[in-house]
């Protein structure tokens, strides 16, 4: 499970975030590319935009549920 205290600083404020467990597998960026980006310097994903519409929230939840290392959280501020 993702830890809010370990989230990457690049994450925008909001419900979803990616923490330091990310292994740069690209699943979230493929599943919800409008919301997840890659840090080329660090080799990890982060949330660059928070979803608003239910369809977009569902895409982010699909990414969260599919993350192989549970690096995506949905309890952000």
N, C-alpha and C positions, 0 to 999 in steps of 0.2 A: 504494500500500500504506500502511496506517495506521502511524503512528509512535508507539510507546509513550511516548516523551518528550514528545509533543505532545497527549497525551490530556487531555480536559477533567477538571477536579478533581471534578466531580459524579459521575463514574463510580465505582461501588462496586468494591471490590477483587475481582479474579478474572480469569478467562481473557479475557472479552470486554470491549471498551471502544470508545469513539468518540473520534476525535481532532479537531483544529482544522480539518481539511479539510471537515467536515460543512457541507452547503449547505441544511440544513433541508428536505429534499425530502419527508419523511414516510414514505418507503418502509419503513424499519426499524420505525417505530411501527405501521404497518399490518400488517407481516409478523409481528412478534413483540411485540405491545403489552404483554404481561406483563413484558417485560424492558427495553424502551426507552421513555424519556420525553423530553419537550421542555423545554428551558430557555426559558421565556417571555421572560426578560430578555435572554438572549444570542442566541436564535433558532437553536438547534442541538439535536441529540439527544445523549443520554448513556444509559449502562446503569445502571438503577436497581435491578436485581436480576439475579443470575447464575443461569443455568439449572442444574438438577441432573439431571433426567430426560432420557433420550436424545431423546425427542420434542421437548422444549424446546430442547435443544442443536441439534437439526436445524433448528428454526425460526430460531434465532439465526444458524446457518450460512447459511441461505437469505437472511437479511437481509444478512449480510456479502457473500455472492456477488452479490447484486443491487444493492448500493450503487453508484451511478453515479460516485462520486468516490473509492471505496475508503477511506472514512473509518472503517470498522469493523475492529478488530483482534481476533485470537484468540490472542495470545501474552502476555496480561497475567499479573500475579502474583496 
